[in-house]
Amino acid sequence: MPLSVEVVSSLLGEVYGLATSPAGWRERGDSVENNLLRAAAEGAVGDDATGLKALLARHVERATGLQRSLALLRMENEYVRCSVEAFGVAMVSLAGDGRVIRATEPARRLLDARDGLEVAEHESGGQRLAANGAGEQARLEELVGGAVARGAGRVEGRTVARARVGCRASLKRRAMPTGGVMLVRRRPPKRSLQVVVSPLRASKPGLEWAAEPEERACAMVFLNDPDAEPVSRISLLGPLYGLSPMEGRVADLLVGGLEVPGIGERLRIGQGTVRFYLKAIFRKTGTKRQSDVVRIAMRLPDAAVLGV
């Protein structure tokens, strides 16, 4: 059966009409095939095209369904990203060849500072994590190489022969950990960055087929800056427990690492007054120690990221 311009135009109209209008998926009670056949019956296309269009209709319907599934997956991915950033997690995802796929905003800020750790263009293509010191770079390559190999499914167990992931790693075969922890020195007086490298495997067996290791995340790198100021939780902690403005400020400074003398100095009040506010905070939050207040506050997300 010849594929006429009339057939192609009508078919594309149906495809793009559904693809660009998600509401159509909910509003149309009948299938794409019925829509196409009805169009043919009404003379929108020639009778000779009906058979071909009916044959292709089920594939078109499946394609639009897949497109909707992909759109939902993209939405879920965005939800996960916002959730991670709401708790201030500095995280970098790496592909099976060690390339940086994505970095959360907190991680991007640390890497953009180029102090101890950064993202650099590599001769083999793409961007990779790079440490400033030679010894730290070798250790980072070792941890990343093992983690991405484990995450890509190339190895099992706790050790793996050294894998080359587009870095200066030696081809000498020896046992290496599949992830781990390290410190990366920074310029004084800043303390070293804390780095945790971990393999990433699909939560459900069999999902690896969806993308090649070089295209999907196979390892995660978590960064922590011990000198970073804690994010203020006062906008959530206060309304949750009915804290007064001054009680909220005391709690916020407590979460920021200050003790009673430091809080009093910052707020220009006496230590006895600080302890009075602390007792009120303990009573309202159901806690008994300063560490308890810090713990419940740190479990709250960053209100600024959530837009609360």
Backbone as numpy.savetxt, mean C-alpha at the origin, in Angstrom:
# Nx Ny Nz CAx CAy CAz Cx Cy Cz
-19.33 -15.56 -42.93 -20.18 -14.36 -42.93 -19.29 -13.13 -42.93
-19.44 -12.23 -43.91 -18.59 -11.03 -43.97 -18.86 -10.10 -42.79
-17.80 -9.46 -42.31 -17.91 -8.54 -41.18 -18.05 -7.14 -41.74
-19.28 -6.65 -41.87 -19.54 -5.37 -42.49 -19.31 -4.21 -41.52
-19.22 -3.01 -42.07 -19.07 -1.81 -41.26 -20.26 -1.65 -40.33
-21.42 -2.03 -40.82 -22.63 -1.91 -40.02 -22.54 -2.79 -38.77
-22.04 -4.01 -38.96 -21.91 -4.94 -37.84 -20.91 -4.43 -36.82
-19.74 -4.01 -37.33 -18.68 -3.54 -36.44 -19.13 -2.31 -35.66
-19.78 -1.36 -36.32 -20.22 -0.13 -35.67 -21.23 -0.42 -34.56
-22.19 -1.29 -34.86 -23.20 -1.61 -33.86 -22.59 -2.35 -32.67
-21.68 -3.29 -32.98 -21.07 -4.08 -31.91 -20.22 -3.20 -31.00
-19.41 -2.33 -31.61 -18.58 -1.43 -30.81 -19.43 -0.48 -29.99
-20.56 -0.07 -30.54 -21.45 0.80 -29.80 -21.95 0.12 -28.53
-22.30 -1.18 -28.64 -22.75 -1.91 -27.48 -21.62 -2.09 -26.47
-20.43 -2.43 -26.97 -19.29 -2.67 -26.09 -18.94 -1.42 -25.31
-18.73 -0.31 -26.02 -18.31 0.91 -25.34 -19.43 1.53 -24.52
-20.67 1.28 -24.93 -21.78 1.79 -24.14 -21.81 1.16 -22.76
-21.55 -0.13 -22.68 -21.53 -0.81 -21.39 -20.25 -0.52 -20.63
-19.14 -0.45 -21.36 -17.84 -0.28 -20.70 -17.71 1.08 -20.03
-18.32 2.10 -20.65 -18.16 3.46 -20.12 -19.29 3.86 -19.20
-20.29 3.02 -19.05 -21.43 3.36 -18.20 -21.68 2.24 -17.20
-20.97 2.25 -16.05 -21.17 1.20 -15.04 -22.61 1.08 -14.58
-23.36 2.18 -14.63 -24.76 2.11 -14.20 -25.54 1.15 -15.08
-25.09 1.00 -16.33 -25.78 0.09 -17.24 -25.74 -1.34 -16.78
-24.69 -1.71 -16.01 -24.58 -3.08 -15.51 -25.71 -3.37 -14.53
-26.14 -2.37 -13.80 -27.19 -2.57 -12.81 -28.58 -2.36 -13.41
-28.69 -1.44 -14.36 -29.99 -1.05 -14.88 -30.52 -2.03 -15.92
-29.64 -2.67 -16.68 -30.09 -3.58 -17.72 -30.44 -4.92 -17.09
-31.69 -5.30 -17.20 -32.09 -6.56 -16.62 -31.79 -7.74 -17.52
-31.67 -7.49 -18.83 -31.39 -8.58 -19.76 -29.92 -8.55 -20.15
-29.48 -9.57 -20.81 -28.07 -9.74 -21.15 -27.69 -8.91 -22.37
-26.39 -8.83 -22.58 -25.90 -8.12 -23.77 -26.40 -8.80 -25.03
-26.48 -10.12 -24.99 -26.93 -10.86 -26.18 -28.34 -10.46 -26.56
-29.24 -10.36 -25.57 -30.61 -9.96 -25.87 -30.68 -8.55 -26.42
-29.83 -7.66 -25.91 -29.80 -6.29 -26.41 -29.40 -6.26 -27.89
-28.40 -7.07 -28.21 -27.92 -7.10 -29.59 -28.98 -7.70 -30.51
-29.60 -8.78 -30.07 -30.61 -9.41 -30.90 -31.82 -8.49 -31.10
-32.18 -7.74 -30.06 -33.30 -6.81 -30.19 -32.96 -5.69 -31.18
-31.68 -5.24 -31.13 -31.26 -4.21 -32.07 -31.36 -4.71 -33.50
-31.03 -6.00 -33.69 -31.12 -6.57 -35.03 -32.57 -6.66 -35.48
-33.45 -7.05 -34.56 -34.87 -7.19 -34.90 -35.50 -5.85 -35.26
-34.98 -4.80 -34.66 -35.53 -3.47 -34.93 -34.92 -2.83 -36.16
-34.05 -3.58 -36.82 -33.47 -3.05 -38.05 -32.22 -2.23 -37.86
-31.67 -2.25 -36.63 -30.44 -1.48 -36.40 -29.27 -2.08 -37.16
-29.35 -3.41 -37.41 -28.32 -4.08 -38.19 -29.01 -5.02 -39.16
-28.27 -5.46 -40.15 -28.83 -6.38 -41.14 -29.08 -7.75 -40.56
-30.02 -8.49 -41.20 -30.36 -9.81 -40.71 -29.17 -10.76 -40.77
-28.30 -10.56 -41.75 -27.17 -11.48 -41.91 -26.13 -11.34 -40.79
-26.23 -10.24 -40.02 -25.25 -10.01 -38.95 -25.70 -10.57 -37.61
-26.97 -10.98 -37.52 -27.51 -11.40 -36.23 -26.75 -12.58 -35.63
-26.46 -13.57 -36.45 -25.76 -14.75 -35.95 -24.38 -14.42 -35.40
-23.65 -13.60 -36.15 -22.31 -13.22 -35.70 -22.37 -12.43 -34.41
-23.30 -11.49 -34.33 -23.40 -10.66 -33.13 -23.80 -11.49 -31.92
-24.70 -12.48 -32.13 -25.10 -13.34 -31.02 -23.92 -14.17 -30.53
-23.08 -14.58 -31.47 -21.90 -15.37 -31.11 -20.92 -14.55 -30.28
-20.75 -13.29 -30.69 -19.79 -12.43 -29.99 -20.35 -11.83 -28.70
-21.66 -11.83 -28.58 -22.29 -11.14 -27.45 -21.83 -11.69 -26.10
-21.76 -13.02 -25.99 -21.38 -13.60 -24.71 -19.95 -13.24 -24.34
-19.09 -13.10 -25.35 -17.71 -12.70 -25.07 -17.64 -11.23 -24.65
-18.49 -10.41 -25.28 -18.56 -9.00 -24.91 -19.05 -8.86 -23.48
-20.05 -9.66 -23.13 -20.60 -9.59 -21.78 -19.55 -10.01 -20.75
-18.79 -11.04 -21.10 -17.73 -11.47 -20.18 -16.65 -10.41 -20.05
-16.31 -9.74 -21.17 -15.28 -8.71 -21.14 -15.69 -7.53 -20.27
-16.96 -7.12 -20.38 -17.42 -6.00 -19.55 -17.46 -6.41 -18.08
-17.78 -7.67 -17.82 -17.76 -8.15 -16.44 -16.36 -8.14 -15.86
-15.38 -8.53 -16.67 -13.99 -8.50 -16.23 -13.54 -7.07 -15.98
-14.00 -6.16 -16.83 -13.62 -4.76 -16.65 -14.17 -4.23 -15.33
-15.39 -4.63 -15.01 -15.97 -4.19 -13.75 -15.19 -4.77 -12.57
-14.80 -6.04 -12.68 -14.01 -6.66 -11.62 -12.69 -5.94 -11.42
-12.05 -5.55 -12.53 -10.79 -4.82 -12.43 -10.99 -3.46 -11.77
-12.10 -2.80 -12.10 -12.38 -1.50 -11.49 -12.57 -1.66 -9.97
-13.26 -2.72 -9.57 -13.45 -2.96 -8.14 -12.13 -3.27 -7.46
-11.26 -4.01 -8.12 -9.95 -4.32 -7.56 -9.12 -3.05 -7.38
-9.21 -2.14 -8.35 -8.49 -0.88 -8.23 -9.02 -0.07 -7.04
-10.33 -0.10 -6.83 -10.91 0.59 -5.68 -10.42 -0.02 -4.38
-10.40 -1.36 -4.31 -9.92 -2.03 -3.10 -8.45 -1.72 -2.85
-7.67 -1.65 -3.92 -6.25 -1.31 -3.78 -6.08 0.09 -3.20
-6.94 1.00 -3.62 -6.88 2.37 -3.10 -7.29 2.40 -1.63
-8.28 1.58 -1.27 -8.69 1.50 0.14 -7.54 1.01 1.01
-6.83 -0.01 0.53 -5.71 -0.55 1.29 -4.62 0.50 1.44
-4.33 1.22 0.36 -3.29 2.26 0.42 -3.65 3.32 1.44
-4.89 3.79 1.42 -5.32 4.82 2.38 -5.25 4.30 3.81
-5.61 3.02 4.00 -5.57 2.45 5.34 -4.16 2.39 5.87
-3.23 1.98 5.02 -1.83 1.88 5.42 -1.27 3.26 5.77
-1.55 4.24 4.92 -1.01 5.57 5.15 -1.68 6.25 6.34
-2.91 5.85 6.65 -3.60 6.45 7.80 -2.90 6.12 9.11
-2.15 5.03 9.14 -1.42 4.66 10.34 0.07 4.99 10.21
0.41 5.81 9.21 1.77 6.30 9.06 2.80 5.26 8.71
2.38 4.19 8.05 3.32 3.11 7.70 4.16 3.51 6.49
5.48 3.50 6.67 6.40 3.77 5.56 6.76 2.44 4.93
6.20 2.16 3.76 6.33 0.85 3.15 6.65 0.97 1.67
7.55 0.12 1.19 7.94 0.09 -0.22 7.71 -1.33 -0.73
7.02 -1.47 -1.87 6.81 -2.79 -2.46 7.79 -2.98 -3.61
8.35 -4.19 -3.71 9.37 -4.51 -4.71 8.90 -5.65 -5.60
9.24 -5.55 -6.88 8.91 -6.61 -7.83 9.91 -7.75 -7.71
9.69 -8.81 -8.47 10.53 -9.99 -8.40 11.96 -9.75 -8.82
12.23 -8.68 -9.55 13.61 -8.36 -9.94 14.20 -7.25 -9.07
13.50 -6.88 -8.00 14.02 -5.88 -7.07 13.61 -4.46 -7.37
12.89 -4.22 -8.46 12.46 -2.86 -8.79 11.41 -2.36 -7.80
11.45 -1.06 -7.56 10.44 -0.42 -6.70 9.15 -0.29 -7.50
8.07 -0.84 -6.96 6.76 -0.73 -7.62 5.98 0.45 -7.06
5.97 0.54 -5.74 5.18 1.60 -5.10 5.76 1.90 -3.73
5.59 3.14 -3.30 6.00 3.54 -1.95 4.89 4.40 -1.36
4.56 4.16 -0.11 3.56 4.98 0.55 4.15 6.39 0.76
3.28 7.33 1.03 3.74 8.71 1.19 4.76 8.86 2.32
4.57 8.23 3.49 5.61 8.33 4.53 6.96 7.77 4.06
6.95 6.67 3.31 8.19 6.11 2.80 8.82 7.03 1.77
7.98 7.62 0.93 8.50 8.52 -0.10 9.20 9.72 0.52
8.66 10.24 1.62 9.30 11.38 2.28 10.68 11.00 2.81
10.80 9.81 3.39 12.10 9.36 3.90 13.10 9.16 2.77
12.64 8.58 1.67 13.54 8.30 0.55 13.93 9.57 -0.18
13.02 10.52 -0.29 13.33 11.78 -0.98 14.37 12.59 -0.22
14.49 12.36 1.09 15.51 13.08 1.88 16.92 12.63 1.51
17.04 11.44 0.90 18.34 10.90 0.45 19.37 10.90 1.57
18.92 10.52 2.74 19.78 10.46 3.92 19.83 9.01 4.42
20.83 8.28 4.01 20.97 6.89 4.39 20.40 5.94 3.37
19.19 6.24 2.90 18.50 5.35 1.96 17.78 6.21 0.92
17.78 5.74 -0.32 17.12 6.48 -1.39 16.68 5.53 -2.49
15.96 6.06 -3.46 15.59 5.32 -4.66 16.45 5.83 -5.80
17.16 4.92 -6.46 18.10 5.31 -7.52 17.82 4.53 -8.79
18.07 5.17 -9.92 17.96 4.49 -11.22 19.08 3.46 -11.32
18.75 2.29 -11.86 19.74 1.23 -11.98 20.07 0.98 -13.44
21.30 0.53 -13.68 21.77 0.32 -15.05 20.96 -0.74 -15.79
20.35 -1.67 -15.05 19.55 -2.71 -15.69 18.11 -2.26 -15.95
17.79 -1.04 -15.52 16.46 -0.50 -15.75 15.62 -0.46 -14.50
14.80 0.58 -14.37 13.92 0.72 -13.22 14.63 1.33 -12.03
13.86 1.58 -10.98 14.38 2.17 -9.76 14.51 1.11 -8.68
15.58 1.25 -7.88 15.84 0.30 -6.82 16.27 1.03 -5.56
16.04 0.40 -4.41 16.49 0.97 -3.15 18.02 0.92 -3.10
18.61 1.99 -2.59 20.07 2.06 -2.49 20.45 2.69 -1.16
21.38 2.05 -0.46 21.91 2.59 0.79 23.19 3.35 0.49
23.48 4.36 1.30 24.64 5.22 1.05 25.96 4.52 1.33
26.02 3.69 2.35 27.25 3.01 2.71 27.43 1.71 1.94
28.69 1.37 1.59 28.96 0.16 0.82 28.54 -1.10 1.58
28.90 -1.16 2.86 28.53 -2.33 3.66 27.03 -2.46 3.82
26.35 -1.35 4.01 24.90 -1.37 4.16 24.23 -1.73 2.84
24.82 -1.28 1.73 24.27 -1.62 0.43 24.35 -3.13 0.18
25.47 -3.73 0.53 25.62 -5.18 0.36 24.60 -5.94 1.20
24.40 -5.48 2.43 23.43 -6.13 3.31 22.02 -5.95 2.76
21.70 -4.76 2.26 20.38 -4.50 1.70 20.13 -5.40 0.49
21.12 -5.53 -0.38 20.98 -6.38 -1.56 20.76 -7.83 -1.16
21.42 -8.25 -0.11 21.27 -9.62 0.36 19.85 -9.87 0.85
19.34 -8.95 1.68 17.99 -9.12 2.21 16.95 -9.04 1.11
17.09 -8.06 0.22 16.13 -7.90 -0.87 16.17 -9.08 -1.82
17.39 -9.53 -2.16 17.51 -10.66 -3.07 16.82 -11.90 -2.56
17.01 -12.20 -1.28 16.36 -13.37 -0.71 14.86 -13.20 -0.59
14.41 -12.00 -0.21 12.98 -11.76 -0.01 12.20 -11.85 -1.32
12.72 -11.23 -2.39 12.00 -11.27 -3.66 12.02 -12.67 -4.26
13.11 -13.42 -4.02 13.16 -14.79 -4.52 12.11 -15.65 -3.83
11.96 -15.47 -2.53 10.94 -16.20 -1.78 9.54 -15.74 -2.20
9.35 -14.45 -2.32 8.04 -13.94 -2.70 7.64 -14.34 -4.11
8.61 -14.50 -5.01 8.31 -14.90 -6.39 8.08 -16.39 -6.51
8.28 -17.13 -5.42 8.06 -18.56 -5.46 9.22 -19.35 -6.02
10.37 -18.69 -6.13 11.53 -19.39 -6.68 12.21 -20.27 -5.65
11.93 -20.03 -4.37 12.54 -20.81 -3.30 11.52 -21.09 -2.22
11.82 -22.04 -1.39 11.01 -22.34 -0.22 11.94 -22.44 0.98
11.38 -22.31 2.17 12.20 -22.44 3.37 12.81 -21.13 3.79
13.75 -21.20 4.69 14.32 -20.01 5.29 15.55 -19.50 4.57
16.19 -20.30 3.73 17.39 -19.84 3.05 17.27 -20.07 1.56
18.07 -19.36 0.79 18.05 -19.45 -0.66 19.43 -19.12 -1.18
19.80 -19.77 -2.28 21.07 -19.41 -2.91 20.97 -17.98 -3.40
22.06 -17.24 -3.31 22.06 -15.83 -3.67 21.47 -15.62 -5.06
20.50 -14.72 -5.15 19.85 -14.43 -6.43 20.30 -13.08 -6.93
20.51 -12.96 -8.21 20.90 -11.68 -8.78 19.63 -10.93 -9.14
19.42 -9.75 -8.56 18.19 -8.98 -8.80 18.54 -7.63 -9.39
19.44 -7.62 -10.35 19.78 -6.37 -11.01 20.64 -5.49 -10.15
21.45 -6.05 -9.25 22.29 -5.26 -8.38 23.72 -5.74 -8.54
24.64 -5.26 -7.69 26.04 -5.60 -7.83 26.37 -6.89 -7.08
25.37 -7.69 -6.81 25.58 -8.90 -6.03 26.50 -9.87 -6.74
27.35 -10.50 -5.98 28.25 -11.49 -6.53 27.47 -12.73 -6.93
27.94 -13.43 -7.95 27.28 -14.64 -8.40 27.71 -15.84 -7.57
28.59 -15.63 -6.62 29.01 -16.72 -5.74 27.80 -17.23 -4.99
27.58 -18.54 -5.04 26.40 -19.11 -4.41 26.67 -19.39 -2.94
25.82 -18.86 -2.10 25.91 -19.12 -0.67 24.55 -18.89 -0.05
24.37 -19.39 1.13 23.08 -19.25 1.79 22.83 -17.81 2.18
21.59 -17.36 2.05 21.24 -16.00 2.43 19.83 -16.02 3.01
19.54 -15.12 3.94 18.21 -15.10 4.55 17.17 -14.60 3.58
15.94 -15.09 3.72 14.84 -14.61 2.88 14.15 -13.45 3.58
14.87 -12.34 3.69 14.37 -11.18 4.40 15.08 -11.03 5.73
14.80 -9.95 6.42 15.43 -9.72 7.71 15.38 -8.25 8.08
16.23 -7.85 9.03 16.23 -6.48 9.53 17.64 -5.91 9.47
17.72 -4.60 9.42 19.02 -3.92 9.42 18.82 -2.46 9.81
19.93 -1.81 10.17 19.95 -0.37 10.43 20.72 0.31 9.33
20.24 1.47 8.91 20.91 2.27 7.89 21.29 3.60 8.51
22.59 3.86 8.59 23.08 5.08 9.22 22.70 6.32 8.43
22.45 7.40 9.19 22.15 8.70 8.59 23.12 9.75 9.12
23.04 10.92 8.54 23.92 12.01 8.97 23.58 12.40 10.41
24.63 12.57 11.25 24.40 13.00 12.64 23.69 14.36 12.65
22.86 14.61 13.65 22.62 13.80 14.86 21.49 12.80 14.70
21.01 12.58 13.50 19.89 11.67 13.31 20.30 10.23 13.60
19.37 9.50 14.20 19.62 8.09 14.45 19.36 7.26 13.20
19.86 6.04 13.20 19.76 5.17 12.02 18.31 4.81 11.71
18.03 4.66 10.41 16.73 4.18 9.99 16.61 2.69 10.31
15.44 2.28 10.73 15.17 0.87 10.96 14.52 0.30 9.71
15.09 -0.78 9.18 14.62 -1.37 7.92 14.25 -2.82 8.15
13.04 -3.19 7.72 12.56 -4.57 7.80 12.19 -5.02 6.39
12.79 -6.11 5.93 12.54 -6.64 4.59 11.83 -7.98 4.72
10.71 -8.13 4.02 9.92 -9.34 4.16 9.40 -9.80 2.80
9.41 -11.11 2.53 8.81 -11.61 1.29 7.30 -11.45 1.33
6.70 -11.34 0.16 5.24 -11.19 0.06 4.73 -12.30 -0.85
3.87 -13.13 -0.29 3.27 -14.21 -1.05 1.77 -13.99 -1.12
1.15 -14.49 -2.20 -0.29 -14.37 -2.35 -0.99 -15.07 -1.19
-2.03 -14.44 -0.65 -2.75 -15.01 0.49 -3.51 -16.27 0.10
-3.84 -16.38 -1.19 -4.56 -17.55 -1.67 -3.70 -18.29 -2.68
-3.48 -19.59 -2.50 -2.65 -20.35 -3.44 -3.22 -20.29 -4.85
-2.33 -20.20 -5.82 -2.75 -20.22 -7.21 -2.91 -18.86 -7.83
-2.81 -17.76 -7.04 -2.99 -16.43 -7.60 -1.74 -15.92 -8.32
-0.60 -16.61 -8.17 0.63 -16.13 -8.77 0.56 -16.08 -10.29
-0.33 -16.88 -10.89 -0.41 -16.92 -12.34 -0.89 -15.59 -12.93
-1.54 -14.77 -12.11 -2.15 -13.53 -12.63 -1.12 -12.55 -13.16
0.11 -12.63 -12.70 1.15 -11.71 -13.18 2.51 -12.36 -12.98
3.44 -12.03 -13.85 4.79 -12.52 -13.72 5.45 -11.89 -12.50
6.46 -12.56 -11.90 7.13 -12.00 -10.72 7.70 -10.61 -10.96
8.14 -10.34 -12.19 8.70 -9.02 -12.49 7.64 -7.93 -12.56
6.36 -8.32 -12.54 5.28 -7.34 -12.67 4.50 -7.14 -11.37
4.61 -8.07 -10.43 3.84 -7.98 -9.21 4.74 -7.81 -7.99
4.15 -7.39 -6.90 4.91 -7.20 -5.67 5.31 -8.55 -5.09
6.60 -8.71 -4.83 7.12 -9.97 -4.27 7.78 -9.77 -2.91
8.03 -8.52 -2.54 8.65 -8.24 -1.23 8.21 -6.87 -0.75
8.21 -6.69 0.57 7.86 -5.43 1.18 9.02 -4.96 2.05
9.30 -3.67 2.00 10.34 -3.07 2.84 9.67 -2.03 3.72
9.77 -2.21 5.03 9.18 -1.29 5.98 10.29 -0.42 6.58
10.05 0.88 6.61 11.03 1.83 7.13 10.46 2.52 8.37
11.33 2.77 9.33 10.90 3.49 10.52 11.97 4.50 10.92
11.53 5.73 11.11 12.43 6.81 11.52 12.26 7.03 13.02
13.23 6.63 13.84 13.09 6.78 15.29 13.06 8.23 15.75
13.46 9.15 14.88 13.46 10.57 15.24 12.19 11.29 14.79
11.31 10.60 14.10 10.10 11.24 13.58 9.15 11.63 14.72
8.56 12.79 14.58 7.57 13.24 15.57 6.29 12.44 15.41
5.75 11.89 16.49 4.49 11.14 16.38 3.37 12.02 15.85
2.53 11.41 15.05 1.39 12.14 14.50 0.40 12.46 15.61
-0.12 13.67 15.61 -1.08 14.07 16.64 -2.37 13.27 16.51
-2.85 12.76 17.62 -4.12 12.04 17.67 -5.18 12.80 18.46
-4.90 14.04 18.77 -5.78 14.79 19.65 -7.18 14.97 19.05
-7.26 15.11 17.71 -8.57 15.35 17.09 -9.47 14.13 17.17
-8.91 12.94 17.39 -9.71 11.74 17.56 -9.81 11.33 19.03
-8.70 11.45 19.74 -8.67 11.03 21.14 -9.60 11.88 22.01
-9.61 13.20 21.77 -10.45 14.10 22.56 -11.93 13.77 22.46
-12.50 13.74 21.23 -13.93 13.43 21.09 -14.29 12.02 21.56
-13.37 11.07 21.38 -13.67 9.69 21.78 -13.91 9.58 23.29
-13.10 10.26 24.07 -13.15 10.10 25.52 -13.62 11.36 26.25
-14.07 12.35 25.50 -14.59 13.55 26.14 -13.52 14.34 26.88
-12.31 14.40 26.33 -11.23 15.15 26.97 -11.42 16.64 26.74
-11.07 17.43 27.74 -11.10 18.88 27.57 -9.94 19.29 26.68
-9.95 20.51 26.14 -8.84 20.95 25.29 -7.47 20.80 25.96
-7.37 21.18 27.25 -6.09 21.06 27.93 -5.71 19.60 28.17
-6.70 18.77 28.52 -6.41 17.34 28.70 -5.94 16.72 27.38
-6.54 17.15 26.28 -6.12 16.65 24.98 -4.69 17.04 24.66
-4.30 18.27 24.98 -2.92 18.71 24.72 -1.93 17.95 25.58
-2.30 17.70 26.84 -1.42 16.92 27.72 -1.25 15.50 27.17
-2.37 14.89 26.74 -2.30 13.53 26.19 -1.47 13.50 24.92
-1.61 14.52 24.10 -0.86 14.59 22.84 0.64 14.69 23.10
1.02 15.51 24.06 2.44 15.64 24.40 2.97 14.36 25.04
2.12 13.68 25.77 2.51 12.40 26.36 2.80 11.38 25.27
1.94 11.34 24.26 2.15 10.44 23.12 3.40 10.83 22.36
3.73 12.13 22.38 4.93 12.60 21.69 6.22 12.27 22.41
6.12 11.63 23.58 7.33 11.18 24.27 7.76 12.04 25.44
7.00 13.06 25.78 7.40 13.93 26.89 6.95 13.35 28.23
7.75 13.57 29.26 7.39 13.19 30.62 6.72 14.39 31.30
6.32 14.20 32.55 5.61 15.26 33.28 6.38 16.58 33.29
7.69 16.60 33.60 8.41 17.89 33.59 8.40 18.56 32.22
8.60 17.75 31.16 8.61 18.32 29.81 7.26 18.85 29.39
6.20 18.16 29.78 4.85 18.63 29.45 4.57 19.95 30.16
4.95 20.03 31.43 4.73 21.27 32.18 5.48 22.42 31.58
6.73 22.17 31.16 7.53 23.23 30.55 6.93 23.68 29.22
6.46 22.72 28.43 5.89 23.06 27.13 4.60 23.87 27.27
3.77 23.49 28.24 2.49 24.17 28.43 2.57 25.32 29.43
3.76 25.50 30.05 3.97 26.55 31.04 3.02 26.43 32.21
2.92 25.21 32.71 2.13 24.94 33.91 2.97 24.10 34.86
2.60 24.05 36.12 3.35 23.30 37.11 3.17 21.80 36.94
4.13 21.04 37.50 4.06 19.59 37.40 2.85 19.03 38.14
2.47 19.68 39.24 1.28 19.25 39.96 0.03 19.38 39.10
-0.03 20.46 38.32 -1.17 20.67 37.42 -1.18 19.62 36.32
0.02 19.27 35.82 0.10 18.23 34.79 -0.43 16.91 35.34
-0.05 16.58 36.56 -0.51 15.33 37.16 -2.03 15.36 37.39
-2.57 16.53 37.69 -4.03 16.66 37.85 -4.72 16.31 36.53
-4.20 16.85 35.43 -4.79 16.55 34.12 -4.60 15.07 33.76
-3.46 14.50 34.12 -3.22 13.09 33.82 -4.21 12.20 34.55
-4.52 12.53 35.78 -5.51 11.74 36.53 -6.87 11.79 35.85
-7.23 12.97 35.34 -8.50 13.10 34.62 -8.48 12.26 33.33
-7.33 12.26 32.66 -7.19 11.46 31.43 -7.30 9.98 31.74
-6.64 9.54 32.84 -6.71 8.13 33.22 -8.16 7.73 33.50
-8.87 8.59 34.21 -10.25 8.28 34.58 -11.14 8.16 33.35
-11.00 9.07 32.41 -11.87 9.09 31.24 -11.54 7.99 30.23
-10.29 7.62 30.15 -9.88 6.59 29.19 -9.84 5.19 29.78
-10.07 5.09 31.09 -10.05 3.79 31.74 -8.67 3.19 31.84
-7.65 4.04 31.92 -6.26 3.58 32.02 -5.70 3.89 33.41
-4.53 3.31 33.69 -3.89 3.51 34.97 -2.46 4.04 34.85
-1.88 3.89 33.67 -0.49 4.31 33.48 -0.37 5.16 32.22
0.69 5.95 32.18 0.94 6.78 31.00 1.13 5.93 29.75
1.79 4.78 29.91 2.03 3.90 28.77 0.72 3.39 28.17
-0.31 3.23 29.01 -1.62 2.78 28.51 -2.25 3.84 27.62
-2.11 5.10 28.01 -2.65 6.19 27.20 -1.94 6.24 25.85
-0.62 6.09 25.88 0.15 6.11 24.64 -0.28 4.97 23.73
-0.51 3.80 24.30 -0.87 2.63 23.50 -2.21 2.83 22.79
-3.23 3.29 23.51 -4.54 3.45 22.87 -4.51 4.58 21.84
-3.69 5.60 22.08 -3.61 6.71 21.13 -2.92 6.27 19.85
-1.84 5.47 19.97 -1.08 5.06 18.80 -1.85 4.08 17.92
-2.89 3.50 18.46 -3.71 2.59 17.66 -4.74 3.31 16.82
-4.85 4.62 17.00 -5.79 5.41 16.20 -5.11 5.85 14.90
-5.87 5.97 13.82 -5.29 6.43 12.55 -5.00 7.92 12.57
-4.30 8.37 11.56 -4.00 9.79 11.39 -5.24 10.49 10.84
-5.83 11.36 11.64 -7.06 12.04 11.22 -6.83 12.90 10.00
-5.63 13.44 9.82 -5.35 14.30 8.67 -5.45 13.52 7.37
-4.96 12.27 7.37 -5.02 11.45 6.17 -6.46 11.07 5.86
-7.24 10.80 6.90 -8.64 10.41 6.72 -9.54 11.60 6.39
-9.05 12.81 6.61 -9.85 13.98 6.38 -10.90 14.22 7.44
-10.65 13.67 8.63 -11.61 13.83 9.74 -11.37 15.15 10.45
